[in-house]
Structures are given as structure tokens and as C-alpha cells.
Amino acid sequence: MKISAGLGRRRRRSNHGLHRMASKFLYQEAICRAMFLFGLSR
């Protein structure tokens, strides 16, 4: 979080794009984990 904040301060233009990509990646990872746990529960 601290590193991303530092990069955001240096590059304000690309900060929004990086945040959007990071959120999308975390969203996909959460879905993968949920599917994996759901498969194990079965």
C-alpha cells in the first residue's frame, strides 16, 4: 500500500489506471479463491 501510494504521488496520471488494474486483479483472485474453496467444500 505504501509503495503504491508513493508511485501515485509521483505519477498522478497513471495512478488511476494502475488502481483500476489492481482492483480487477484482486477481484479475479477473490473469485478464484471462492471457486477453489467451494470445490473443496464439496
RAWO-V643872 format. One record per helix or strand of 2 or more residues. SS is the DSSP state (helix for helix, strand for strand). FROM is the first residue (numbers start at 0). LEN is the number of residues. If there is no record, write none. Layout:
# RAWO-V643872
ss->(SS;SS)
from->(FROM;FROM)
len->(LEN;LEN)
This chain:
# RAWO-V643872
ss->(helix;helix)
from->(1;11)
len->(9;30)
